[in-house]
């Protein structure tokens, strides 16, 4: 999991690691949505990654990245 802080209603960039190839890349998070899950392809290996994102009332962001096939 990655943690950070953000202001509501803004996009924040977070460094994440692909669970398939282990390379890191930037992920943009829409902080106006408190809980979200979506699939996005890795920028390096192009495999699908399932992201679970939570934005707390205090602006704390938690991102979990897993292989879509797990």
Secondary structure, DSSP 8 states (H G I E B T S, - for coil): -EEEE--TTSEEEEEEE-TTT--EEEEEEETTSSEEEEEEE-TTT--EEEEEEEE-TTSEEEEEEEETT-
